[in-house]
Each structure stands twice: as structure tokens, then as C-alpha cells.
Amino acid sequence: MKYLATFLIFCVTGFFNPAYATYGLTKSAHLASASSQSFSGANTATTGFTGNFSGEMWVRFTSLPTSGNRVMLMSKWDNATTWAQASYYWDLNNNAGTYELRLVISNGTDNASVSVVNWTPSTGTWYHIAFNYNTSGTVQFAVNGSQQGSDQTGALTTRGDGSTTATYLGAYLNSGSPTLFLDGDISLARLWAETRTIANFNTNQCSVLGATTNLKAEWTLNDTLNDNSGNSNTLTNNNTATFTTALPSTCATVAPASSIESDLILFE
Amino acid sequence: MIKKIYKYIKEKILLFFIGSTVLAATVALQPSAEYSSIDEVITAQENYYKQNGKYLQVLSGSKLPHYEQGTVKDKLGKDIPSGVIIDVYEFEGKRGYQIRYEDETSFYSVATGTEKAFRTWTKSKPVISTMATTTK
């Protein structure tokens, strides 16, 4: 009887529910730039905010931008007729053969700042990439848990909320039309309303966190476009992006954050 | 002999003009190779949806994305004008599409589906130049 009750509790609590938030990753999202694929999320109070923030994701490039071109990682920006539609974008830029991770911040009224570090990725390799923005005007970039370059100072100290613009993964808007498409795979993208530590990015790079203080969106892209943070920032699939079993090798072997054993202990 | 040659040439010239006229008329009667209005494109997309349960993405130049086979003409009946782009989207299992095009003064977008409200717009050209300068 005791075991039957335990089994029933498992079922009710989602042990057999594939959407259960603490399962490990089994899939990632594939974006093909040639077919203009991307993900977008309508503005909400939890994505359209000002102040400190950070972002992180796994990325594996199928191709890299050619000289003078760039691809978008995450954005909330419309390069349109008013600055109110611009908050930030995070891209990989090819500056005459030198690759740069950049974070562009708009104050939402009349100006923007560009923070840059050099970083040369390879195609076909998974990287965990992250940025931090602080209203002191400081920006940090991290790759695989290591800070790239030093703290970048001089960024704008105010950031617009971009509240009339969607959040995009793998593209940004230019007068309402998505462009600068990323060509590759992405997984476990997160948006935070705080500055994180580099160590924190590293520690949780494979963890599916679920509802967490200041975590505004967690898109696992684990065969789903749901927001796992509890903030309902469900993504839209633009132009039929797909999910594949490609995963960062370090994450593919990581056990779910909540294991079977811990559930058993909990319910017994 | 000369009279025969003259008659022969006269017949050929006559046949040439008749043939050209028939050919020109035939060409004129052929349906246009591409849709000429957005309303026609919308009708074609809705018909495609009824048959396939999805909308058709069309890239610039009336090209299909990598995941589709065949041609736009095969699937929609006619080509899409080269400057028109059709994006498709899916949100929580519901599908829609967005038709984008431009003229000398503006960008236009016409959409259907759950995101119709914010995917339908007209935006004037040009974008503000200072943004492009500031952000490379």
C-alpha cells in the first residue's frame, strides 16, 4: 500500500510527466540562417525591464559570419524609427576577420553603447557563452566559465526596457523585419534581471533551474518553447526551426537536477 | 520560274505573320506567372493550408526554404513576386504567417494568426541613421 501510494504521488507530481521541470536535457534547437529561422517572445513585464541584467546560452555555430557581418544571439531591439524600441542586443561580429562578442545597450531615448571582447569560436563546437551588464556601465563576457578580456567599462548607465519589441533568440528586428540570423544550435538560454558571477554561470551551465529569484526566462529548448522560469515567456517558432538530439557533451551526461533517488527519499 | 519563287516567298511571309500573331495571342492568354496582389497571395496561402495543414514559407525571389521540396509555383499555383517574403510561425500549436514587402517609401507587413496584431504594420523608410552609426 505504501509503495502504491508512492507510485501515485510520483504520477501526480510529474515524475512521469515529460514536461517536469527538473529533467535533464535531451534535445537542443537548430536554427538555419538560410531559412531565416529564429525564436521570438512577445514583450512581457518579465522581459521588458530596465537595469542590471545578464544572459547566457549554449551555442554551436554551423557557420560563422563573414567579414563585415554579424549574427544575433539574443536581442530586444528594433532598429526602427524610435529608440523606444531598443533595449539591447548580443551578437557575434566579424570585424574585418576578427571575431567579437558584443553587447549593445540602448538607453531607450537617444543613444547606444557597444561593449566588445575578441573571441574566436570554431564551427561545430559547443560553447557556453554569457554576458553581464551593470548600470555602473560595466559589461563582462564569459565563455565556458572563463571571463573573456577584462571588465568592459563605459557602457551606458541606463538601459531602455524595449517594451514595444519582442525578445529574439538568433535574430533581431530591423524596422519590424527579423534579420542577422544565427546559423547553428542553441540550448538552455536564460535571461536574468541581475548581474551574475562568472562562477555562477559555470556552475549552472547544464542545470535546468526552474523558478529562481531574478530568473526572468529559462528557455531550455529541450524539445519545447516553454519558459521554464515560471514567467510564461513562451517562444514563437519562426520559420519552422527544429529540435535535434545534439547537445553539449558535458550536459548530455549530467543527471537531472532532481534525481529519482531524491524523489524517493522525499516521498517515502 | 521567278513567279514561282515570288509566290513561295509570299506564302512564307504570310505564314510567318500568321504564326507570329497566333503566338503573340497565345502568350497573351497565358495566365500570369506570379501573383499580382497580396489578396491573391493570401487566398493561395489559405488554400495551401486547407490541403496541407500548414502555411508555406517563401524566401525572397520566390524560393523555398531548405526544408521544403519542389517549387513555389508547384505548391501555390504561381510564383510570389521577387520582393515579397512570407514568414511562417507557430505559437503554442497555432500557426500563422506574415507577408512582408516594401516600396520606395515604406515597409509593409500583413499577417494572420494569433500574432496578427503586432505582425501587421506599415513602417516608413528610412531607419534613423544615428543608430546604425553607433552600433557599427
Chai-1 contact restraints between the chains, C-beta under 6 A:
chainA,res_idxA,chainB,res_idxB,connection_type,confidence,min_distance_angstrom,max_distance_angstrom,comment,restraint_id
A,A32,B,H66,contact,1.0,0.0,6.0,A-B,restraint_1
A,A34,B,H66,contact,1.0,0.0,6.0,A-B,restraint_2
A,S35,B,P65,contact,1.0,0.0,6.0,A-B,restraint_3
A,S35,B,H66,contact,1.0,0.0,6.0,A-B,restraint_4
A,N79,B,V127,contact,1.0,0.0,6.0,A-B,restraint_5
A,N79,B,M131,contact,1.0,0.0,6.0,A-B,restraint_6
A,V104,B,T135,contact,1.0,0.0,6.0,A-B,restraint_7
A,A112,B,T134,contact,1.0,0.0,6.0,A-B,restraint_8
A,A112,B,T135,contact,1.0,0.0,6.0,A-B,restraint_9
A,S175,B,F107,contact,1.0,0.0,6.0,A-B,restraint_10
A,S175,B,K123,contact,1.0,0.0,6.0,A-B,restraint_11
A,S175,B,V127,contact,1.0,0.0,6.0,A-B,restraint_12
A,G176,B,S109,contact,1.0,0.0,6.0,A-B,restraint_13
A,G176,B,W121,contact,1.0,0.0,6.0,A-B,restraint_14
A,G176,B,K123,contact,1.0,0.0,6.0,A-B,restraint_15
A,S177,B,R100,contact,1.0,0.0,6.0,A-B,restraint_16
A,T236,B,Y89,contact,1.0,0.0,6.0,A-B,restraint_17
A,T236,B,F91,contact,1.0,0.0,6.0,A-B,restraint_18
A,N237,B,E90,contact,1.0,0.0,6.0,A-B,restraint_19
A,N238,B,Y89,contact,1.0,0.0,6.0,A-B,restraint_20
A,N239,B,Q57,contact,1.0,0.0,6.0,A-B,restraint_21
A,N239,B,D87,contact,1.0,0.0,6.0,A-B,restraint_22
A,N239,B,V88,contact,1.0,0.0,6.0,A-B,restraint_23
